[in-house]
Amino acid sequence: MKVVLEHLTKIFTNKKQKSEVRAVDDLNIEIPDGKLIGLLGPSGCGKSTTLYMIAGLQEPTSGHIFFEDADVTDLPPEKRGIGMVFQNYALFPHMTVAKNILFPLESARVPKKEAAVKAFEAAKIVQIENLMDRKPSELSGGQQQRVAIARALVKNPNVLLLDEPLSNLDARLRLQTREEIKRIQRETGVTTIFVTHDQEEAMSISDYIVVMKLGVMQQVGKPQDVYDDPVNLFVANFLGTPPINIFKGEIKNGGVYIGEERIMDIAYRDTEDKPKIYEGQNIYVGIRPEGFLVDPNGVLTCHIDHLEVMGRDISIVSKHELSTKPTVRSIVDSLTDMPREGEIKFNLRPQKMLLFDAETEERLK
Ligand code: ATP
């Protein structure tokens, strides 16, 4: 089912302190049917509030929510046909797995036989059908999470909402479980909205990601497109591990400079629809770690501070005075013939180089 958010806004007011927080500010998104969407952003950016409004657990201050063409903004949660998995799973500890999964069907007075069949089907999708008689305390974190998903799926929801569903799992289980979520979503075809602050998690399984900051949507798109083509410095910084390297730079003499190094030519621009590019403009140059090419005649010289050897890849960590962060990170594969200490020269892959206006932080190129 398609989900459309139209000018969705939530303002929390604290009457005592006479203050207000714009948790979600004029959010407009169309979430296509049958896709997995990652709602992504740092803590406090409004991800959970958005999810709770879609679920009907929180009332928008203004704006509308549509499931297909139906306006559900004023519908109570139980009439929306959603399945929800909370961060802490919220399983009933005194009930068996089977009872937990059956609970939404019993509440909806589905006949017993039919309910049992549905519960078993849901358990099979998440592969816990052999655990039906156990209590939650007898399950691992990953298994509990599956029970929570089965319980959310059992009523064939129109939309599945997952609030940081992996945050209680250890690193290895997180990797496994995020693949599981993708598989379950593909198998069921249910439109799924998934909240996380972990960009890698969101990028790895989402069909589309929505990046938010302080309640405002920054960008929506396919993960790779947003990574390659961020609209501003915030999005560029937020996506990528190791993170993008940011240098202070300047446009002068028809070129992009980092310090005294001219790293590329650029055409000036004076248009209405795109940010201007002009002589003397202060900029940030963003270079992805994979944008550095080791080259003895390269334009950029860095002092190797230390290397982090990670099997196939080596991360070169270097202090660079023109970087906005104290270190520069680049990645080379461990077979590269390169110096392991002292100075290293790089050339830069132009397509991995992003330019931002230093004042507005908007993307220039
Ligand atoms: P996290 O990843 O930490 O859960 P989030 O991106 O999900 O963060 P929200 O929980 O949606 O963020 O919160 C967005 C903003 O709204 C925050 O500034 C938060 O403090 C504020 N907020 C959330 N719920 C309430 C509330 N019930 N009353 C007042 N302010 C709230």
Residues whose N, C-alpha, C, O or C-beta is under 5 A from the ligand:
A	BS01	ATP	F12 V21 A23 P42 S43 G44 C45 G46 K47 S48 T49 H197
